[in-house]
Amino acid sequence: MIKRIFFFLWAIAAFLKTEGQVTDTTQPQRAGLRISLLTCGPGDEVYETFGHTALRVIDSNVQGPLSDLVYNYGMFGYDDDFELKFMRGKLLYYVAANLYEDFVEEYTEHGRRVEEQVLLLDEAKMEEIKTFLEVNTLPENRYYKYDFFFDNCATRIRDIFPKSLGKSFAYSSVLPGGYQPTFRDIINQYFYRKHWDRLGVNILLGSKIDVVMTNTDIMFLPDYLRDGVAAATVNGTKIARPAEVLLQGNPKQPAGLNEGMVLTGSLLLLTILGLTVKKLRPLGNVMSRLLLFVSGLLGCLMLVMWFATDHQGCSNNFNVLWALPLNVVVAFMSFRRKDKYAVVAMLLILVSLLLHVLKIQALIPELLPVLLALLLIYGYIYRYNQVKKIPAND
């Protein structure tokens, strides 16, 4: 009798356990296959500033280290033409399947955070994603022309889910109500302590990145893709478990001193002193020609990045209105008969400021002292021509 009761209880327990496995829709139906989203934190290098995204595929039916692979869309080759290809926006990235142990070892060495979100999908959908990734790694499919904002490691993975999971799939909203950031707003948050990098990047990026992003757009960054997947659904059911931290990474560093603002503020101060204090007039002449030359060089670089490269984010760069390429030549010329040029240049600076006010292209705070200094220089050139008084050192 005791044996029968024990067997009866064991049968009920086994039945309930089986029922729980069948009705639990939050677990993958195939125990041998697991797919997860890996989100990696920022690193010290410029190209690591925004983090990284990859897909991890564990297949227990495969023997050896190949059972645990990371599909990484952030791979690129380094050759003699690397810098030129990168500057021209023609650098090809590719997807590769790396061993998970090698992947995580690299991020451990660099002290970068890694989070994992296991996907809760049925066998058919996981097989479809796995097959898609395997086909993508074939030599004829693996390469793509990288674009930071519109085609990168995160957008490549972002676009896999709608294709594989169909119309019933929906990302969750990652933008708080009323928050309407632009591409520039978001990337500047990541550059919070890399002031020189932020300044240089902002100068070369045009008005195309000053548009308000959609919920899909913002997932070009790994952190926001992670948040989008966190509450994404298929037919109203979540597709991912909560993120688990695999590596803590190094603690976040403070912003530190904004050296760029200190420099441009100092340039403005020296220009004011040189153009207003008679004894410092030689300094004013040096500062005028220096700022004209540097602004002209920047203008030339902006035009090259706009028209001679494939970087979409560098198009429609209206900073060229104040960074006049002709300033490269004017800097080495006499200021005589340059009053009309000075008037046009001042008007163009005012137009650029108007574009900032109208939110067509955002103002870079560190450049405001430079714009004021240029206005003073053009004003000096205009006045110099009006009074027809040539300084002794001209």
Secondary structure, DSSP 8 states (H G I E B T S, - for coil): -HHHHHHHHHHHHHHHHHHHHHH-TTS-S-TTEEEEEEEE---SSGGGTT-EEEEEEEETTS-SGGGEEEEEEEEE---TTHHHHHHHT--EEEEEEEEHHHHHHHHHHTT--EEEEEB---HHHHHHHHHHHHHHTSTTTSEEE-BTTTBSHHHHHHTHHHHHH-TTEE----S-TT---BHHHHHHHHTTT-HHHHHHHHHH--GGGGSB--TTGGGGSHHHHHHHHHT-EETTEE-B---EEEE--S--------HHHHHHHHHHHHHHHHHH-GGGHHHHHHHHHHHHHHHHHHHHHHHHHHHSS--GGGSS-GGGGTS-TTHHHHTTS--TT-HHHHHHHHHHHHHHHHHHHTTSS---GGGHHHHHHHHHHHHHHHHHHHHT---TT-
